[in-house]
């Protein structure tokens, strides 16, 4: 999956650094990121490419380290760069190489979305500032003392199994030909396992049992932490779709699954794993 970047490592401990030559710069415009996609690899600007255009260091935010390289978010700054740099959608960038930098870019978007949505205190309306002590990743209100931390939304994704079949779906209102699995956000006062049972019933109208945890995935594009499960159909397998959420819901025999693992998403990995081992995913 996208976070599997060994031997590289993303260090998310909050230890802010000053920019230096070779550091990566992530500059977003809404859901687009400045990058050069003209070659085989995706290239992001380096500090030496942009430093002459950064007049206000307050617009430069230290994010994390990728191996020994610091990564920065550049906010509210128009850049003019030579060559083939342009703003590209996250979907254009997500399948590119080098993989460890793509993972860093998606994680950077998670933080960019948090910073841009929290410029003012939600309690009193005062502009917020970074943690004055520089000890943690937090925004602080200088008026009322409110503290705001990055938003991480737990969500489940579940492969519902019936013998040698798996329940596949497609989202409504999206131009995406790929199959997905039932998924949804955890509600207040709810366990992840309860989310699985509720989402399956709401989206496709069936019951499940015998839940088996698989693994998790950070999904920065939606500020999610995805929690993957497999579960066994409990009773009638007749599908009743929630048409507001899904356009398609069907049972597919594992021998008919033609997808290959693209080494990016938890969804694809779980579907391909079932195609290979069948109901052994429930062991």
ChimeraX attribute file (.defattr): number of C-alpha atoms within 10 A of each C-alpha:
attribute: neighborCount
match mode: 1-to-1
recipient: residues
	/A:1	17
	/A:2	20
	/A:3	20
	/A:4	14
	/A:5	15
	/A:6	9
	/A:7	7
	/A:8	13
	/A:9	15
	/A:10	21
	/A:11	15
	/A:12	12
	/A:13	11
	/A:14	15
	/A:15	15
	/A:16	18
	/A:17	14
	/A:18	11
	/A:19	20
	/A:20	13
	/A:21	12
	/A:22	15
	/A:23	20
	/A:24	25
	/A:25	28
	/A:26	25
	/A:27	26
	/A:28	24
	/A:29	15
	/A:30	12
	/A:31	14
	/A:32	17
	/A:33	22
	/A:34	21
	/A:35	21
	/A:36	19
	/A:37	19
	/A:38	11
	/A:39	8
	/A:40	10
	/A:41	13
	/A:42	18
	/A:43	20
	/A:44	21
	/A:45	18
	/A:46	18
	/A:47	20
	/A:48	14
	/A:49	18
	/A:50	14
	/A:51	14
	/A:52	9
	/A:53	12
	/A:54	16
	/A:55	10
	/A:56	10
	/A:57	11
	/A:58	11
	/A:59	13
	/A:60	20
	/A:61	22
	/A:62	18
	/A:63	25
	/A:64	23
	/A:65	22
	/A:66	19
	/A:67	12
	/A:68	13
	/A:69	16
	/A:70	24
	/A:71	27
	/A:72	25
	/A:73	22
	/A:74	21
	/A:75	20
	/A:76	14
	/A:77	15
	/A:78	11
	/A:79	16
	/A:80	11
	/A:81	13
	/A:82	8
	/A:83	8
	/A:84	13
	/A:85	18
	/A:86	15
	/A:87	17
	/A:88	17
	/A:89	15
	/A:90	17
	/A:91	11
	/A:92	11
	/A:93	19
	/A:94	17
	/A:95	16
	/A:96	15
	/A:97	15
	/A:98	13
	/A:99	22
	/A:100	19
	/A:101	20
	/A:102	22
	/A:103	25
	/A:104	23
	/A:105	26
	/A:106	24
	/A:107	21
	/A:108	23
	/A:109	26
	/A:110	21
	/A:111	21
	/A:112	24
	/A:113	19
	/A:114	17
	/A:115	20
	/A:116	12
	/A:117	9
	/A:118	16
	/A:119	15
	/A:120	17
	/A:121	21
	/A:122	14
	/A:123	12
	/A:124	12
	/A:125	12
	/A:126	16
	/A:127	15
	/A:128	21
	/A:129	16
	/A:130	19
	/A:131	16
	/A:132	11
	/A:133	7
	/A:134	11
	/A:135	11
	/A:136	14
	/A:137	19
	/A:138	18
	/A:139	23
	/A:140	21
	/A:141	22
	/A:142	16
	/A:143	13
	/A:144	12
	/A:145	13
	/A:146	15
	/A:147	17
	/A:148	19
	/A:149	13
	/A:150	16
	/A:151	12
	/A:152	15
	/A:153	16
	/A:154	18
	/A:155	22
	/A:156	23
	/A:157	26
	/A:158	29
	/A:159	30
	/A:160	26
	/A:161	25
	/A:162	20
	/A:163	13
	/A:164	16
	/A:165	21
	/A:166	26
	/A:167	23
	/A:168	20
	/A:169	22
	/A:170	20
	/A:171	20
	/A:172	14
	/A:173	11
	/A:174	9
	/A:175	8
	/A:176	10
	/A:177	8
	/A:178	11
	/A:179	17
	/A:180	21
	/A:181	24
	/A:182	24
	/A:183	21
	/A:184	20
	/A:185	18
	/A:186	20
	/A:187	14
	/A:188	6
	/A:189	7
	/A:190	10
	/A:191	10
	/A:192	20
	/A:193	16
	/A:194	13
	/A:195	20
	/A:196	30
	/A:197	17
	/A:198	19
	/A:199	21
	/A:200	22
	/A:201	18
	/A:202	16
	/A:203	21
	/A:204	23
	/A:205	16
	/A:206	21
	/A:207	20
	/A:208	21
	/A:209	15
	/A:210	12
	/A:211	19
	/A:212	17
	/A:213	16
	/A:214	16
	/A:215	11
	/A:216	16
	/A:217	19
	/A:218	23
	/A:219	23
	/A:220	21
	/A:221	18
	/A:222	13
	/A:223	21
	/A:224	18
	/A:225	17
	/A:226	21
	/A:227	24
	/A:228	23
	/A:229	22
	/A:230	24
	/A:231	25
	/A:232	20
	/A:233	19
	/A:234	14
	/A:235	11
	/A:236	10
	/A:237	16
	/A:238	11
	/A:239	16
	/A:240	13
	/A:241	19
	/A:242	16
	/A:243	14
	/A:244	10
	/A:245	15
	/A:246	17
	/A:247	14
	/A:248	17
	/A:249	22
	/A:250	17
	/A:251	17
	/A:252	16
	/A:253	17
	/A:254	20
	/A:255	12
	/A:256	9
	/A:257	15
	/A:258	9
	/A:259	13
	/A:260	12
	/A:261	15
	/A:262	13
	/A:263	14
	/A:264	17
	/A:265	15
	/A:266	24
	/A:267	21
	/A:268	19
	/A:269	17
	/A:270	22
	/A:271	25
	/A:272	19
	/A:273	16
	/A:274	23
	/A:275	23
	/A:276	13
	/A:277	12
	/A:278	20
	/A:279	20
	/A:280	11
	/A:281	20
	/A:282	18
	/A:283	8
